[in-house]
Amino acid sequence: MRARRRVLTAAAIVLALVVGLATIGPLLGGSARVPATVPARAQEAPTPTPVPPDRRLVLTYYYYWYDATTGAHLQESAGLRYHPPPTPAASWRSGEWQATQLADMAYAGIDVVLPVYWGFDRPDDQWSPQGLPVLADAWRFLKANGARPPAIGLFLDTAIVDRRDLTTPDGKAWFYANFKDFFTRIPRDEWALVNGQPIVFLFTSDATGAVDQSTFDYVYEHFQADFGVRPYIVREVSWDYPILRWENGQRVRDYSSPIKTENSYIWAASVFGYVDRGGVATVGPGYDDSRIPDRHGGRVTDRQGGAFYRRAFEAAIASGKPLLAIETWNELHEGSSIAETVEYGRRYIELTRELTARFHAAGG
């Protein structure tokens, strides 16, 4: 049953605009915008099913790196497979665009958004830290006006590790600093939680120089000291065993001492469909990176008119796993997006709405 639409008063809208612009404008030189009104579909999020929120959650990876003002990550030469709608223009600087993405996620039945974060210390990727306050204010705008935006967790894109040794004191400190920076920028009442713990997903360990349990113990200890709570870390399965070093281009692992975190998942559901590994079910609509120049022809997994996505979702529901991650919300270069695009319109948003309702109902 759809939530009852609320009529926003002019006074409420003006107040939200004043607060939003006052917060975002100075941060980004006045370039950010908050929406003039809450998108109507933000009021149409499915009614939550009567199960504890920690038990059944749908999550999705959110790429907020696009910037229509500069063309960043939107160049055709970079291999863009699908294209965002022209309005609102896709830009991490725009509160209007970020609010629209959150509203669409809520409509689709998504409980948790996982912004794909590239760290705080990369001069060429300042969208990564600076886009988070814009997201946070867009979230607050929607919430203040009666919508139910998805809670915010962290997806740490560990490609940024760049072969660092995460077992050294400096490596551990740098790794944890990314956790701390992200959760410092997102207000606590916006955090996505499992068992009261803020959610963190890690991308693959492919770019990691060395890692072991002490890396994660350092994160747990310092996060607890800084925030008073232990993070809920969902590692990609490539983090299951320590990496001792690299030899001849191959990782040398220690299979006698498995790494332990709260949960795990497997990446590449958009390529392979549902794979029963890890405690988090993963699904995706298909994949196509054939336009990316350095992929040497790329790889294509046909969407089959939505059938590939539906089969994966049905398998994920049948698994009984209480957490389900959608890969991805809007990765437009690799063709794994379910967000609104020029090519598909809102087709995959509507399909996701149908399938997440079934997933949530299965927990009742």
C-alpha positions in Angstrom: 0.0 0.0 0.0 1.4 3.4 -0.9 2.1 5.9 1.8 -0.4 8.8 2.0 0.7 11.8 0.0 1.4 14.9 2.2 0.7 18.4 1.0 3.7 20.6 1.7 3.0 24.1 2.9 4.8 27.0 1.3 6.3 27.9 4.7 7.8 24.4 5.1 9.4 24.5 1.7 10.8 28.0 2.2 12.2 27.0 5.6 13.8 23.9 4.2 15.4 25.9 1.3 16.8 28.5 3.7 18.3 25.8 5.9 19.7 23.8 3.0 21.2 26.7 1.2 22.7 28.1 4.3 24.4 24.8 5.0 25.5 23.8 1.5 26.2 27.1 -0.2 29.2 28.2 1.8 30.8 24.7 1.6 30.8 24.7 -2.2 31.0 28.3 -3.1 27.2 28.6 -3.5 27.2 26.1 -6.4 25.0 23.5 -4.7 21.2 23.5 -4.9 18.4 22.0 -2.9 15.1 21.2 -4.6 12.3 23.7 -4.5 9.9 20.8 -3.7 10.1 17.2 -2.7 9.7 15.0 -5.7 6.2 13.5 -5.6 7.6 9.9 -5.9 9.5 10.5 -2.6 6.1 10.3 -0.9 5.3 7.0 -2.6 7.9 4.8 -0.9 6.4 1.4 0.0 5.0 1.1 3.4 7.5 -0.6 5.7 6.7 -4.2 6.4 6.3 -5.2 10.1 9.7 -6.7 10.6 12.7 -5.3 12.6 14.8 -3.1 10.3 18.0 -5.0 11.2 16.5 -8.2 9.8 15.8 -7.4 6.1 17.4 -4.6 4.3 17.9 -3.8 0.7 21.1 -1.8 -0.1 22.5 -0.3 -3.2 25.8 1.2 -4.4 25.5 4.9 -5.3 28.0 6.6 -7.6 27.8 10.3 -6.9 31.0 11.3 -8.8 29.1 12.7 -11.8 29.4 16.4 -12.4 27.5 18.1 -15.2 29.2 21.4 -14.5 32.6 20.1 -15.5 31.6 17.0 -17.5 33.5 14.8 -15.0 32.6 11.1 -15.4 30.0 12.0 -18.0 32.3 12.1 -21.1 31.4 9.9 -24.0 35.1 9.3 -24.6 35.3 7.6 -21.2 32.8 5.0 -22.4 29.5 6.0 -20.9 27.1 3.2 -21.7 23.9 4.7 -20.3 23.0 8.3 -19.8 21.3 10.1 -17.0 18.1 12.2 -17.7 18.9 15.8 -18.6 17.1 17.2 -15.6 18.0 17.6 -12.9 21.5 17.6 -14.3 23.6 14.9 -12.7 26.1 16.5 -10.4 27.4 15.8 -6.9 27.3 19.5 -6.3 23.5 19.6 -6.8 21.3 19.0 -3.8 18.4 18.7 -6.3 20.0 15.9 -8.2 21.1 14.0 -5.0 17.6 14.4 -3.5 16.1 13.0 -6.7 18.3 10.0 -6.5 17.4 9.4 -2.8 13.7 9.8 -3.6 13.9 7.3 -6.4 15.7 4.8 -4.2 12.9 5.2 -1.5 10.3 4.7 -4.2 12.1 1.5 -5.3 12.0 0.1 -1.8 15.7 0.5 -1.1 16.5 0.9 2.7 20.2 1.8 2.6 22.3 3.9 0.2 26.0 3.1 0.0 27.8 6.1 -1.5 30.9 4.9 -3.4 33.6 6.8 -1.5 37.1 7.4 -2.8 38.7 8.8 0.3 39.5 12.3 1.5 43.2 12.7 0.4 43.1 12.5 -3.4 43.4 16.0 -4.9 41.9 15.0 -8.2 38.8 13.4 -6.6 37.5 16.1 -4.3 34.0 15.1 -5.2 34.5 12.2 -2.8 34.6 14.2 0.5 32.8 17.3 -0.8 29.8 15.5 -2.2 28.9 13.9 1.1 27.6 17.1 2.9 25.5 17.7 -0.2 24.0 14.2 0.1 23.5 14.6 3.8 21.6 17.9 3.3 19.5 16.4 0.5 18.6 13.6 2.9 17.7 16.0 5.7 15.5 18.0 3.3 13.5 15.0 2.2 13.2 13.8 5.8 12.0 17.1 7.0 9.3 17.2 4.4 7.8 13.8 5.2 9.7 11.5 2.8 11.6 8.4 3.9 15.0 8.5 2.3 17.3 5.5 2.6 19.7 5.5 5.5 23.4 6.1 4.6 26.2 3.6 4.9 29.7 3.5 3.5 31.0 1.7 0.4 34.7 2.1 0.6 36.1 1.7 -2.9 39.3 0.0 -2.0 40.8 0.5 -5.4 42.3 3.6 -3.7 44.5 1.4 -1.5 46.9 1.3 -4.4 49.1 -1.6 -3.0 49.5 0.0 0.4 50.6 -2.4 3.1 47.7 -2.2 5.6 49.5 -4.2 8.2 52.0 -1.4 9.0 51.2 1.4 11.6 51.0 3.9 8.8 48.9 1.7 6.6 46.4 0.9 9.4 46.1 4.6 10.3 45.5 5.6 6.7 42.9 2.9 6.2 41.0 3.8 9.3 41.2 7.5 8.5 38.9 6.9 5.5 36.2 5.4 7.8 36.5 8.3 10.2 36.3 10.9 7.5 33.2 9.5 6.0 31.2 9.1 9.2 32.3 12.5 10.4 30.7 14.0 7.3 27.4 12.1 7.6 25.3 13.2 10.6 24.7 10.3 13.0 20.9 10.3 12.6 21.4 9.5 8.9 23.6 6.4 9.5 22.4 3.0 8.3 22.6 0.5 11.1 22.6 -3.2 11.7 22.2 -4.2 15.3 23.0 -0.6 16.1 26.3 -0.6 14.2 27.0 1.7 11.2 27.2 -0.3 7.9 30.5 -0.4 5.9 30.9 -2.4 2.7 34.4 -2.9 1.3 35.2 -3.4 -2.4 37.6 -6.1 -3.4 41.1 -6.5 -2.0 42.6 -6.5 -5.5 44.5 -3.3 -4.9 45.7 -4.2 -1.4 49.4 -4.7 -0.7 49.1 -6.7 2.5 46.3 -7.1 5.1 45.5 -9.2 8.1 43.2 -9.3 11.1 45.2 -6.6 12.8 44.1 -4.2 10.1 40.5 -4.6 11.1 41.2 -4.8 14.8 42.7 -1.3 14.5 39.6 0.0 12.7 37.3 -1.5 15.3 39.3 -0.1 18.2 39.7 3.4 16.9 36.1 3.6 15.5 34.8 2.6 19.0 37.0 5.2 20.6 35.9 8.0 18.2 32.2 7.2 17.8 31.4 4.9 20.7 30.2 2.0 18.5 31.7 -0.8 16.5 31.2 -0.6 12.7 29.3 -3.4 10.9 31.9 -4.4 8.3 30.8 -6.3 5.2 33.9 -7.4 3.4 34.0 -8.7 -0.2 35.0 -12.3 -0.1 38.5 -11.5 -1.5 39.3 -10.2 2.0 38.6 -13.6 3.6 42.2 -14.5 4.1 45.3 -12.3 4.9 47.5 -11.2 2.0 51.1 -11.5 3.1 52.7 -10.0 0.0 52.7 -10.0 -3.8 55.1 -12.2 -5.8 55.3 -12.3 -9.6 52.0 -10.4 -9.8 50.2 -12.9 -7.5 49.0 -12.5 -3.9 50.5 -14.8 -1.4 47.9 -15.6 1.3 47.8 -17.1 4.7 44.9 -19.6 4.6 45.4 -20.7 8.2 44.1 -17.4 9.7 40.8 -16.3 8.2 39.9 -12.6 8.5 36.8 -12.0 10.6 34.3 -9.2 10.2 30.5 -9.0 10.7 29.5 -10.2 7.3 30.7 -10.8 3.7 29.4 -10.6 0.1 30.6 -11.3 -3.4 31.1 -8.7 -6.1 30.1 -9.0 -9.8 26.5 -10.0 -9.4 25.8 -7.8 -12.5 28.0 -10.1 -14.5 27.3 -13.5 -13.1 23.9 -13.2 -11.5 23.2 -14.5 -8.0 26.0 -16.5 -6.5 25.4 -18.2 -3.1 28.5 -17.0 -1.2 28.7 -14.7 1.8 26.0 -13.7 4.2 24.7 -10.8 2.0 22.8 -11.7 -1.2 23.8 -9.7 -4.2 21.9 -9.1 -7.5 22.4 -7.0 -10.6 20.5 -6.2 -13.8 23.3 -7.0 -16.3 26.6 -5.5 -17.4 28.2 -3.9 -20.4 31.6 -2.1 -20.2 32.3 -2.6 -23.9 32.6 1.2 -24.5 35.3 1.8 -21.9 38.5 2.3 -23.9 41.0 0.3 -21.8 38.8 -2.7 -21.3 39.9 -4.3 -24.7 36.4 -5.0 -26.0 34.9 -5.4 -22.5 32.4 -7.8 -21.2 28.6 -7.9 -21.8 26.0 -9.7 -19.7 22.7 -9.2 -21.5 19.8 -7.8 -19.4 17.4 -10.1 -21.2 14.6 -7.5 -20.9 14.8 -7.6 -17.1 14.7 -11.4 -16.9 18.4 -11.7 -15.8 17.7 -9.3 -12.9 14.4 -11.0 -11.9 16.0 -14.5 -11.7 18.8 -13.2 -9.5 16.4 -11.4 -7.2 14.2 -14.5 -6.9 17.3 -16.6 -6.0 18.3 -14.0 -3.4 14.8 -14.0 -1.9 14.8 -17.9 -1.8 18.2 -17.8 0.0 16.6 -16.3 3.1 19.5 -13.9 3.6 18.3 -10.8 5.4 20.6 -8.4 3.6 20.4 -7.9 -0.2 22.7 -5.5 -2.1 21.9 -4.3 -5.6 24.8 -3.8 -7.9 24.4 -0.9 -8.8 22.2 2.1 -8.5 23.9 4.2 -11.2 27.2 2.9 -12.5 26.7 4.2 -16.0 30.0 3.2 -17.6 29.7 -0.5 -16.8 26.1 -0.6 -17.6 24.9 -2.0 -14.3 22.6 0.8 -13.3 18.9 0.5 -12.2 18.4 4.3 -11.8 16.5 6.3 -14.4 18.3 6.6 -17.7 17.6 8.0 -21.1 17.8 4.4 -22.5 15.5 2.6 -20.0 13.5 5.4 -18.4 12.2 4.2 -15.1 11.7 0.6 -16.1 14.2 -0.8 -13.7 13.1 1.4 -10.8 9.6 0.0 -11.2 10.9 -3.6 -11.5 13.0 -3.0 -8.4 10.0 -1.7 -6.5 8.1 -4.9 -7.3 11.0 -7.2 -6.3 12.0 -5.4 -3.1 8.4 -5.6 -1.9 8.6 -9.4 -2.3 11.9 -9.5 -0.5 10.6 -7.5 2.4 7.4 -9.5 2.6 9.4 -12.7 2.7 10.7 -11.6 6.1 7.3 -11.3 7.6 
